[in-house]
Amino acid sequence: MSTPQNLPSWADQMQALAGVGDNLIAKWRPDGATEAEIQDMNKLALSILACGYLGRVYTDARRPVFMPLWNYAFNQGGPDPDYVYSNAEIDAGGVYRISGYRGTSRFVEITQQAYDILSPSMMDGTSAPLQITNELDDLQLDDDGAFSVLLSAERPAGHDGDWWELDPRARRLLMRRCSCDWNHEIDARVAIERVDDGGADMSPEEIARRFSDMAAWIEGMIEFDMRLVRYYRQHHGVNTFLRSTKIDEMGGLPKQAYYDGIHEIADTEALILETDLPKECRYWQALVADDRFCTVDWVNRQSSLNDTQAHIDRDGRFRAVISRLDPGVPNWLDKADYPWGMIQMRWNRASDYPDPTIKKVPVAEVRAHLPADTPIVTAEERRERLRIRREGAQLRRIW
């Protein structure tokens, strides 16, 4: 077996990664960063490196596996805490079998994507996203909830079972598994196999090339999200909340409406988000994130609420309070210590799209702006809610 010459050594690869953290800090905090901010950025860069190994270096269209994507450890791009995201690299000319068990979660969707979802230039706006999404609920399930579907450009001859058409532009599959009752719903178990090709080991040259891309990729991905948040700040304003078309342009779910805004408030202030609910809606959710579009730690903080977790007032409206200090209400969205960041809400398969409103008030006066019968959440009750949340988040199948 011949040995390839002139491929990067381990030291070469480490040298290429050496400046990533400093480069990102210079762009995130050009006027200077605190030690805590430096370590926070280093942690984020390391997490995206780990995600990149799984999704860029290890992944292979000849031997595909649904790999972990965005989650509480790989916290990039404002992950929806109710989703478990996974992705698999594919070859549009291949034939794949997707199989497993449906589980009891709200829904499971697999979206074909034309661009490289793990590329810094994936959302440069030069081409329309590929909007093809298939659902496990459209498949035949046996008594155990098992399913099997073939994915290919053309239905294989003689195959009379479930089949999804594979678009010739597709390069990746993005799977979203949505669960709203984290402690009790059972996530789907899903496998993928290429059935028209026995596969082959990745060449040393290909491994080296993918590894060598990591430094630019880490910086590109994090920079992209920082630019996206600043886009919302420039175009949506501060402490406002508007329906967004930006994520639609970038390839969000075709039947999901997004609302985005920027929060920037003092510790003694709060934002009250208020909205009617759609007459019919398969799923809805709200979250807060930092100014790099990392969702605030949803395992240890109540930084998101979905239609199962939220308290709905007697008038049928959803009201949430965004603040650093706990206002003692059920629908607190904890923004943590970040000076400013993102607010996001989504309606999934809704019959109508109510526009939420936001207003800024002193934390001490929050209850004056909420219904009189809004429940009081004591410190002890909050600890119990967070305990249940922490357990539920870890029961999800993110790996």
C-alpha positions in Angstrom: 0.0 0.0 0.0 1.5 3.3 -1.1 1.7 6.2 1.3 0.5 9.6 0.0 3.2 12.3 0.1 3.0 15.9 1.2 -0.3 15.6 3.1 -0.6 17.9 6.2 0.8 16.5 9.4 -1.0 16.7 12.7 1.1 19.7 13.6 0.2 21.4 10.3 -3.5 20.9 11.1 -3.1 22.2 14.6 -1.2 25.3 13.4 -4.1 26.1 11.0 -6.5 26.0 13.9 -4.3 28.1 16.2 -5.7 31.6 15.3 -9.4 30.7 15.2 -10.4 31.9 18.7 -8.5 35.2 18.4 -9.9 35.9 15.0 -13.5 35.4 16.2 -13.0 37.5 19.3 -11.7 40.3 17.1 -14.9 40.3 15.1 -17.3 39.7 18.0 -15.8 42.2 20.4 -13.6 44.5 18.4 -13.4 47.0 21.2 -12.1 44.5 23.6 -13.5 41.4 25.3 -13.7 40.3 29.0 -12.0 37.1 30.0 -15.4 35.5 30.4 -16.3 36.5 26.8 -13.0 35.1 25.5 -13.6 31.8 27.2 -17.2 31.7 26.0 -16.0 32.2 22.4 -13.3 29.6 22.8 -15.9 27.1 24.0 -18.2 27.9 21.1 -15.3 27.4 18.6 -14.4 24.1 20.1 -18.0 22.9 19.9 -18.2 23.8 16.3 -14.9 22.0 15.7 -16.4 18.9 17.2 -19.6 19.3 15.2 -17.5 19.8 12.1 -15.6 16.5 12.6 -18.9 14.6 12.8 -20.6 16.5 9.9 -17.7 17.3 7.6 -14.8 15.0 8.2 -16.5 11.7 9.3 -19.6 12.0 7.1 -19.6 10.1 3.8 -22.3 9.9 1.1 -21.1 6.3 0.3 -21.6 5.2 3.9 -24.1 7.7 5.3 -25.1 8.1 8.9 -27.4 10.7 10.5 -24.9 12.6 12.6 -25.7 15.1 15.4 -26.0 18.6 14.2 -27.3 21.5 16.4 -28.0 20.9 20.0 -27.1 22.2 23.5 -23.5 21.1 23.0 -23.3 22.3 19.4 -25.2 25.5 20.1 -25.1 27.3 16.8 -27.7 29.0 14.5 -30.3 29.4 17.2 -31.3 25.7 17.7 -34.9 25.1 18.6 -34.7 23.2 21.9 -37.7 21.1 20.9 -35.9 19.8 17.8 -33.2 17.2 17.6 -31.3 18.0 14.5 -29.3 15.5 12.5 -27.8 15.5 9.0 -26.5 13.0 6.5 -24.4 13.6 3.4 -25.8 12.0 0.3 -25.2 11.5 -3.4 -28.2 12.5 -5.6 -27.4 9.6 -7.9 -27.6 7.1 -5.1 -30.3 4.8 -3.7 -30.9 5.0 0.0 -33.0 3.1 2.5 -34.2 5.1 5.6 -35.7 2.9 8.3 -36.4 2.8 12.0 -39.1 3.4 14.5 -41.5 6.4 14.5 -41.7 6.9 18.3 -44.3 9.2 19.8 -42.8 12.7 19.3 -44.8 15.5 17.6 -43.4 15.1 14.2 -40.3 14.0 12.3 -39.3 15.7 9.0 -36.5 15.0 6.6 -35.6 17.9 4.3 -33.5 17.5 1.1 -31.0 20.4 0.8 -29.1 21.4 -2.3 -26.4 23.4 -0.7 -23.8 22.1 1.7 -25.5 22.9 5.0 -22.1 22.9 6.8 -20.5 25.4 4.4 -19.9 29.0 5.4 -21.3 30.1 2.0 -24.4 27.9 2.3 -26.8 30.9 2.7 -25.2 33.5 0.4 -28.6 34.1 -1.4 -27.2 33.2 -4.8 -29.8 30.4 -5.3 -33.2 29.4 -4.1 -33.2 26.7 -1.4 -34.4 23.3 -2.2 -37.8 23.0 -0.5 -38.5 19.3 -0.4 -39.6 17.9 3.0 -40.9 14.4 3.7 -42.5 13.2 6.9 -42.4 9.9 8.7 -46.1 10.2 9.3 -46.7 9.8 5.5 -45.2 6.3 5.7 -46.7 2.9 6.4 -46.0 1.9 10.0 -46.3 -1.6 11.4 -47.7 -2.5 14.8 -44.4 -1.6 16.4 -44.2 1.7 14.6 -41.4 0.5 12.3 -41.0 2.0 8.9 -38.8 1.6 5.8 -38.7 3.9 2.8 -36.4 4.1 -0.3 -35.0 7.4 -1.5 -33.8 7.7 -5.1 -34.2 9.7 -8.3 -36.6 7.0 -9.7 -38.7 4.4 -8.0 -36.6 1.1 -8.2 -38.1 -1.5 -10.5 -40.3 -3.9 -8.6 -40.4 -1.9 -5.4 -44.0 -1.5 -4.2 -43.3 -0.1 -0.7 -42.8 3.4 0.4 -40.6 5.6 -1.8 -39.5 9.2 -1.8 -38.2 11.0 -4.8 -34.6 12.3 -4.5 -34.0 15.6 -6.2 -30.9 15.7 -8.5 -29.7 18.8 -6.7 -29.8 17.3 -3.2 -26.5 17.0 -1.3 -27.7 16.5 2.3 -30.6 15.4 4.4 -31.6 17.5 7.4 -33.7 15.7 9.9 -35.8 17.5 12.6 -37.4 15.4 15.3 -39.8 17.6 17.3 -40.8 16.8 20.8 -42.8 19.1 23.1 -43.1 17.0 26.2 -39.4 16.2 26.6 -39.9 13.9 29.6 -42.5 11.6 28.1 -42.4 11.6 24.3 -40.2 9.0 22.7 -37.9 10.2 19.9 -37.8 8.4 16.6 -34.9 6.1 15.9 -33.7 6.5 12.3 -31.1 4.7 10.2 -29.9 5.4 6.7 -28.1 3.0 4.3 -26.9 3.3 0.7 -28.1 0.2 -1.1 -26.7 0.7 -4.6 -23.0 1.0 -3.6 -21.0 -1.1 -1.2 -19.0 1.9 -0.3 -15.2 2.4 0.0 -12.9 3.8 2.5 -12.3 7.5 2.3 -8.9 8.3 0.7 -6.2 9.9 2.8 -6.3 12.9 0.5 -10.0 13.3 1.1 -9.6 13.0 4.9 -6.8 15.6 4.8 -8.8 18.0 2.7 -11.8 17.8 4.9 -9.6 18.3 8.0 -7.8 21.2 6.4 -11.1 23.0 5.9 -11.9 23.1 9.6 -10.3 26.4 10.5 -12.0 28.4 7.8 -15.3 26.5 8.3 -15.4 27.2 12.1 -14.8 30.9 11.6 -17.2 31.1 8.7 -20.1 29.4 10.5 -19.8 31.5 13.6 -19.3 34.7 11.6 -22.3 34.0 9.5 -24.5 33.8 12.6 -23.1 37.0 14.0 -23.8 38.8 10.7 -27.3 37.3 10.7 -28.1 38.7 14.2 -26.7 42.1 13.2 -28.9 42.0 10.1 -32.0 41.6 12.3 -30.7 44.4 14.5 -30.4 46.7 11.5 -33.6 45.7 9.7 -36.0 44.8 12.6 -34.7 47.3 15.2 -34.2 46.8 18.9 -37.0 45.5 21.2 -39.3 44.9 18.2 -40.7 41.7 16.8 -41.4 41.2 13.1 -42.3 38.3 10.8 -39.1 37.3 9.0 -38.5 36.2 5.4 -34.7 35.8 6.0 -34.9 32.3 7.3 -37.4 31.4 4.5 -34.8 32.6 2.0 -32.1 30.5 3.7 -34.1 27.2 3.6 -36.3 27.1 6.7 -39.2 24.7 6.8 -41.6 25.6 4.0 -44.7 25.4 6.2 -43.3 27.3 9.2 -43.5 31.0 9.8 -40.7 32.7 11.8 -40.8 35.9 13.8 -37.5 37.5 14.8 -36.4 40.4 17.0 -33.6 41.8 19.1 -33.7 42.1 22.9 -31.5 44.8 24.6 -32.7 45.7 28.1 -31.2 46.5 31.5 -31.2 44.1 34.3 -34.1 46.1 35.9 -36.2 45.9 32.7 -38.3 43.3 31.0 -39.9 42.7 27.6 -43.5 41.4 27.5 -44.2 39.3 24.4 -47.9 39.0 23.7 -49.8 37.2 21.0 -53.0 35.6 19.9 -52.6 31.9 19.0 -53.5 30.5 15.5 -56.9 28.8 15.3 -55.1 25.7 14.3 -51.3 25.0 14.6 -49.4 21.8 14.7 -46.6 23.3 16.8 -45.4 26.7 18.1 -42.5 27.9 20.2 -40.5 30.9 21.4 -36.9 31.3 22.5 -34.2 33.8 23.4 -30.5 33.7 22.1 -27.3 35.7 22.5 -25.8 38.0 19.9 -24.1 35.2 18.1 -27.4 33.3 17.7 -26.6 30.7 20.3 -29.8 29.8 22.1 -29.5 30.6 25.8 -28.7 27.4 27.7 -32.1 25.6 27.6 -31.0 22.7 29.8 -30.4 24.8 32.9 -32.5 27.9 32.1 -36.0 28.4 30.9 -34.9 30.1 27.7 -37.6 28.6 25.5 -41.3 27.6 25.8 -43.4 25.5 23.5 -47.2 24.9 23.2 -47.0 22.1 25.9 -44.8 24.0 28.3 -46.4 27.4 28.1 -49.2 28.8 30.3 -52.1 30.2 28.2 -54.1 33.0 29.8 -57.9 32.8 30.1 -58.4 35.1 27.1 -56.6 32.5 25.0 -53.4 34.7 24.5 -49.8 33.7 25.2 -47.8 36.2 27.2 -44.1 35.7 28.0 -41.7 37.9 30.0 -38.1 38.2 28.7 -35.7 39.4 31.4 -32.5 38.5 33.3 -34.2 38.6 36.7 -36.9 36.0 37.4 -40.3 37.9 37.5 -42.0 34.9 39.2 -44.4 34.1 36.3 -44.9 30.8 34.5 -43.8 32.1 31.0 -40.4 33.6 31.9 -37.8 33.5 29.1 -34.5 33.8 30.8 -32.1 35.8 28.7 -29.2 35.2 31.1 -26.4 37.8 31.4 -26.0 38.6 27.7 -26.4 42.3 27.1 -28.4 41.8 23.9 -29.4 39.0 21.5 -32.2 37.4 19.6 -35.8 36.6 20.2 -37.4 34.1 17.9 -40.9 32.5 17.6 -42.4 30.1 15.0 -45.8 28.9 14.0 -45.7 25.4 12.3 -48.5 24.5 9.9 -50.8 27.2 11.2 -54.1 28.1 9.8 -53.3 31.8 10.4 -50.4 33.8 11.5 -51.0 36.2 14.4 -48.4 39.0 14.8 -46.9 39.1 18.3 -46.2 42.4 20.0 -43.5 43.4 22.4 -43.3 46.2 25.0 -40.6 47.2 27.5 -41.5 47.7 31.2 -39.7 47.7 34.5 -39.3 44.2 36.0 -40.9 45.5 39.2 -44.0 46.4 37.2 -44.4 43.3 35.1 -47.6 42.1 36.9 -49.3 45.4 36.2 -49.1 44.5 32.5 -50.3 40.9 32.8 -53.7 39.5 33.6 -54.6 39.7 37.3 -54.9 35.9 37.7 -51.4 35.2 36.3 -50.0 32.5 38.6 -47.1 33.2 40.9 -44.1 31.0 40.6 -42.1 30.8 43.8 -38.3 30.2 43.9 -38.9 26.7 45.1 -41.4 26.0 42.2 -38.9 27.5 39.7 -36.2 25.1 40.9 -38.6 22.1 40.5 -39.6 23.3 37.0 -35.9 23.6 36.1 -35.2 20.1 37.5 -37.9 18.6 35.3 -36.6 20.6 32.3 -33.0 19.5 32.9 -34.1 15.9 33.1 -36.2 16.1 30.0 -33.6 17.8 27.9 -31.1 15.0 28.7 -33.7 12.3 27.8 -33.8 13.4 24.2 -31.8 11.3 21.7 -29.4 14.0 20.5 -26.4 11.7 19.9 
